[in-house]
Amino acid sequence: MQKELTEIAEETAEDGGGNVLVVAHGMSILSMISDMTEETPEGGQLANASVTKIVYKDGKFKVKEVGNTAYAETGTNEK
């Protein structure tokens, strides 16, 4: 996963940068970020539809947030 994420980030940077949405299973995401951060979500799992933000800059990844569910909660509250 690290190899593919790096490839996506480098291609995006070459095209001028921007946001990229990568969708994956929670366990895959946890595995991927395990080398990037010491932070782990409560219970060691990610909630369904949670968002993990990773920034790629100067050839390095930095995890900005893990398992944010605010987006799903906002959508649930809008009717």
C-alpha positions in Angstrom: 0.0 0.0 0.0 2.8 2.4 0.8 4.2 1.9 -2.7 0.9 2.7 -4.4 0.2 5.6 -2.1 3.6 7.1 -2.9 2.9 6.6 -6.6 -0.4 8.4 -6.4 1.1 11.2 -4.3 4.0 11.7 -6.7 1.7 11.7 -9.8 -0.6 14.2 -8.1 2.3 16.5 -7.2 3.7 16.4 -10.7 0.2 17.5 -12.0 0.3 20.5 -9.7 -1.0 18.9 -6.4 -4.4 18.8 -5.0 -6.7 16.5 -2.9 -7.0 12.8 -3.7 -9.6 10.4 -2.3 -8.4 6.9 -1.6 -11.0 4.4 -0.4 -9.9 1.3 1.5 -10.9 -1.1 4.3 -10.2 0.1 7.8 -7.7 -2.6 8.6 -5.8 -1.7 5.4 -5.7 1.9 6.4 -4.5 1.1 9.9 -1.8 -1.1 8.5 -0.7 1.6 6.1 -0.5 4.4 8.7 1.2 2.2 11.3 4.6 3.2 10.0 3.6 6.9 9.8 2.2 7.6 13.3 2.0 6.3 16.8 -1.7 7.3 17.0 -4.3 4.5 17.1 -8.0 4.9 17.2 -10.0 3.9 20.3 -10.5 0.2 20.3 -7.9 -0.3 17.6 -10.4 -0.1 14.8 -11.7 2.6 12.4 -15.4 3.4 12.3 -17.2 2.8 9.0 -17.1 5.8 6.8 -14.4 7.5 8.9 -11.9 9.8 7.3 -8.1 9.6 7.8 -6.2 12.6 6.3 -2.6 12.1 5.2 -0.6 15.0 3.7 2.3 14.3 1.2 4.9 17.1 1.1 8.6 17.1 0.1 8.5 13.3 -0.4 7.1 12.5 3.0 3.8 11.5 4.4 2.3 13.1 7.6 -0.9 11.8 9.2 -3.1 14.8 10.0 -6.1 12.9 11.5 -7.2 9.3 12.0 -10.8 8.0 12.0 -12.7 11.3 11.8 -16.5 10.5 11.7 -17.7 14.1 11.7 -18.5 14.0 8.0 -20.7 11.0 8.3 -22.4 12.4 11.4 -23.1 15.7 9.6 -24.7 13.9 6.7 -26.8 11.8 9.1 -28.1 15.0 10.8 -29.1 16.7 7.5 -32.6 15.9 6.4 
